[in-house]
Amino acid sequence: MKKLLPLACALGFIAQPALAANNITNLQGLGQADFRALSEDLGSALSYKPAAPATPQGVTGFDIGLEVTQTNMAKSSQLWSTITGGNAVSSLYVPKLTVAKGLPFGIDIAGFISKVPTTNISLTGAELRYAILDGGMATPAVAVRGAFTKLSGVNQLSFDTKSLDVSISKGFVMVTPYAGVGQVWTNSSANVAGLGGANLSTNFTQSKVFAGAKLSLGVVNFVGEVDKTGAARSVTLKMGFGW
């Protein structure tokens, strides 16, 4: 798994030429309103993206994938020049190495690790999903998901998200479309009091809607997903290997 992470990071690096050495090192330059705007965009970008239908994988099911999520910085694009000393950032690209495993009773677990290229952002996340309806030839699958992500690597920022969503999907031969709605809870605080900065902290909730489709070609699968969390739109592309 760890040997594949550099490849996932390379995919993100290729996709984001505007992010030249944009390490977050100057949060003390923000006021509370700007810090809230930045945190909302980070909550949209770094919260958990399902990138999977509601259908349970089953006890023998397993999937490992490379994934990249692009999120537009709807409220904080210009703020990145302040917090990094670099350029404004219109989009943030987050590459991930993902693993998912099916368990008994319609339960699935999954997780990911990520290092955002040209930044000091590292991210981990995990989910627990339960299929209320398994789905079949004539019926859709319905699932509820709880997920968590945590940022690391940025000394000035303590940041995590929790999310809860419900999704529905229905398979048609090789293609399985899906859609869902949910809520994301973000906790964000800046460790800059000793650097002459204000005591910056914010906790908030954002609504999310998402839709996508999975194309299954034997042991290889492809997923495309569009997500809107708060004001920011995200697009996720994934290539997976599993059964």
N, C-alpha and C positions, 0 to 999 in steps of 0.2 A: 504493500500500500504506500509506504513512505517514498518508495522509488518513483511512484507515479505523480507525487505532488509537484515536483519541479516542472513536469509537463503541463499540469493544470495551470501553474503560475505563468508558464510561457504563453499559454493561450491568452491569458488576461493581459500579459505584457504586450503582445502583438496588437491587441485590440485597443490599447489606451496610450497612444503616443503623447497625449496632452499631459499625462501625469509624470512629469519629469521631476524625480526626487522630491515628491510632495509628502515628506514626513510631517506629522502633526506635532509641532514643538512650541507653539505660541498661542495657546488658548487664553493666556492672561490678557491678550489683546482684544478679547471679546467682552461685550456687555451681556446682561442676562437675556435680552430679547434675541440677540444674534446667536447666543449659545443655544437657546431653545430652537431657533430655526435650523441650525446645524444638526442638533440632536434629532429633530424630526426627520431630516433627510437621511441621517445615518440609521435611524430606526427603520425607515423604508428599505434601505439598501442591505442592512446587515441582519434583519429579521429572517426567520426561516422561510424558505421557498419550497413548497412541496415537490414540484417537478415529478409528479406521479399520480396516476389515477387512484380512485377510492378502492378499487378491487384488491382484496388481500392476496399476498403472494403465496400463502400456504406454507405448511411446515417445511417443505423442501425448497422453497423459494429463496433466491439470493440474487443480489445485484450490486455491482461495483461500477462506478461511473465517474466521468470527467464532466464538469459543469461550469458554465460561466454565466453570471448574472450582471446585466448592465442596468443601472438605475440613474435616472436623470436627477441632478441636484436642483430640485425645483425651487427651493428657498435659500440655498446656501452657496450657489455657484461662486459668487464673488468673494465670499468669506474665506474660501480656501487660500487665496493669496495672502490673507492676514495670518491664518493659523499655520501656514507652511513656509511663508516667505517666498513662495514660488508663483505659479500661474493660477488663474481662476480655473475651476474644474466644472465642466458642464455635465459630465457623467462619471460615475464610479463603476469600475469593473471588478467583480469579485469572483475569482476562479476557485473551484472547490473539488476536492476528492471525496466522493460520497460512497457509503456502504449501507445497504439495506438487507434485512433478513426477516423472513416470514416465521411466525410462531403459531402454535395451536390456537384455536378458538377465535380466529379472525383477527389476531393481533400481529402488528408489524412494528419493528423497531428500525431506526435508521440514524445515521450521523454523518458529519462531515468535518474536515479540517481545511483551512484556507490560509494563504498568505497573499495579501493584495500587493502585486508588484509595484515597485517604486514608492511604496509607502511603508510606514512602520506598523501597519494594521495586520494583526493575525486574528483569526476567528475560528471558533469551534461551535458546533451545534448538534442537537439531537432531537429526535421526535419519538413519540409513542402514538401509534394509530390503532383504532379499533373499528372494524367493519360492522356496522349495525346490520346491514344487508350485504351478503356476499355477492349478489348479482348472479344472473344466469342468462339463458338464451333470450328470455323475454322481459327480464327485470333488470333495473340498474343496480349498481353497488352504491352504498351510502356509508360514509365513514366519518368519525370524529378524530381530531388530531390535537395533541398537546405538544408544544415544541419550545425549545430554549436555545438561545445563542449567547455567547460571551466573547467580548473583544479583549485582546491582550496585545502587548507590544508597545502601546502608547502610554508612556509614564504619566502623562498629564491627564489621562482620561480613564475613568471607571465607567464601563458601559455594558449593559446586557438587555436582552429582550425575552419576553415570554409571549407565547401566542396560543390561541385556541381557534380552531376552524372546523367547519363541516363541509364535506365535498360529496359530489355525486358523479358517477361515470357510467358509461355504457359502451361495451366493446362491439365493433363491427369488423369482423374478419381480422385484419392486421392492425387496425387503427382503433384507439380507445380515447375518445374525447372526454374531458372532465371539466368541472367548474366548482367553485366554492366561495364561501364568505367566512369572515372571521374577524377577530380583534387581536391587536398587538399592544402589549404593555411594555414601555421602554423606561429604563432607569439609567440616568446619565448624570455624572458629576465630574467636575474638573478639579484636579489636584494642583491648584495654582496659588493658594492663599499665601504661601511663603515666597512667591515670586512677584509679589506686588499686585496680583490679580484679585478680582472680586470672588466671593464665595459662590461659584456657579454650580447650580444643581437643578435638575428638572425631572419630573416623573409624569408620564402622560399616556393616554390610550389613543390608538389610531385604528380606524376601520380598514379592512382589506377585502378586496374581491380579486379573484383570479380565475383564469381559464387556460386550458391547454389541451394538448393531444399527445399520445404516445404511439409511435410506429414500431411494431415488433417484427423483426426479421430474423427469426431463429434465436440464437443466443445474443444477437446484437439488437439494441433498441435505441431509438432517438426520441427525445422529448422537447417540445417547444411550449413555453408558458408565458403568458402576459399577466402581470400583477399590478394592482394599484393599491398601495398602502399609504394612507394619508393623502398628501398632494402629489406624491412622486410615483412615476410609472417605472416598472421594471420589466425587462425581458430576459428570460432564462432559456439557454440552450444546453442540452445534455446528451451525451453519448454514453450508453450503458452496456454492460456485458453481464448476462445472467440468465436465469431460467425460472 
